């Protein structure tokens, strides 16, 4: 399938496991530059390696807890920088 995501950025929260991880992998496979966000950095790193191994662009990793009200703005700032 071609979702026409090349040159687009996708921010995926909860990306360390489950549906978030699966969504990040599919978006990367479709050509999106992914920003993967979760609390568990080691699992984010393994996902990044998996994405690259399947030909996707290396994702931007953000190890953060979204319960912190400051985090969403910080993520947006990093992505737009």
C-alpha positions as CSV (number, residue, x, y, z in Angstrom):
1,X,0.0,0.0,0.0
2,X,1.2,3.5,-0.6
3,X,0.0,6.0,2.0
4,X,2.0,8.8,0.3
5,X,4.0,9.5,3.6
6,X,7.4,10.1,2.0
7,X,8.9,13.3,3.3
8,X,6.3,13.6,6.1
9,X,6.9,13.3,9.8
10,X,4.9,11.1,12.1
11,X,5.0,11.4,15.9
12,X,4.0,8.1,17.6
13,X,3.6,8.0,21.3
14,X,3.5,4.7,23.3
15,X,5.9,3.4,20.7
16,X,7.9,1.0,22.9
17,X,5.3,-1.8,22.7
18,X,2.0,-3.0,21.4
19,X,-0.1,-1.0,19.0
20,X,2.2,2.1,19.2
21,X,5.2,0.0,18.2
22,X,3.3,-1.6,15.3
23,X,2.0,1.8,14.1
24,X,5.5,3.3,14.1
25,X,6.9,0.3,12.1
26,X,4.1,0.6,9.5
27,X,4.5,4.4,9.1
28,X,8.3,4.0,8.7
29,X,7.8,1.3,6.2
30,X,5.5,3.7,4.3
31,X,8.3,6.2,4.1
32,X,7.5,8.6,7.0
33,X,10.2,10.0,9.1
34,X,9.1,8.8,12.5
35,X,9.5,10.3,16.0
36,X,9.0,7.5,18.5
37,X,8.1,8.5,22.0
38,X,7.9,6.3,25.1
39,X,9.2,5.9,28.7
40,X,11.3,2.8,28.0
41,X,14.4,3.9,26.1
42,X,15.9,0.4,25.5
43,X,12.7,-0.7,23.7
44,X,12.7,2.5,21.6
45,X,16.3,1.7,20.6
46,X,15.4,-1.8,19.6
47,X,12.5,-0.4,17.5
48,X,14.8,2.0,15.8
49,X,17.1,-0.8,14.8
50,X,14.2,-2.8,13.6
51,X,12.9,0.1,11.4
52,X,16.4,0.6,9.9
53,X,16.9,-3.1,9.3
54,X,13.7,-3.0,7.2
55,X,14.8,-0.1,5.1
56,X,13.2,2.8,7.0
57,X,14.7,6.1,8.0
58,X,16.3,6.1,11.5
59,X,13.6,7.5,13.8
60,X,14.1,10.3,16.3
61,X,13.9,8.7,19.7
62,X,12.3,10.6,22.6
63,X,12.4,8.9,26.0
64,X,9.8,10.7,27.9
65,X,6.7,10.4,30.1
66,X,3.7,12.2,28.7
67,X,2.2,12.5,32.1
68,X,4.6,15.5,32.5
69,X,2.7,18.5,31.1
70,X,5.9,20.0,29.7
71,X,6.8,17.0,27.5
72,X,4.4,17.6,24.5
73,X,5.7,21.1,23.9
74,X,9.3,19.9,24.3
75,X,8.8,17.2,21.7
76,X,7.2,19.6,19.3
77,X,10.1,22.0,19.8
78,X,12.6,19.2,19.1
79,X,10.8,18.0,16.0
80,X,10.5,21.5,14.6
81,X,14.1,22.5,15.3
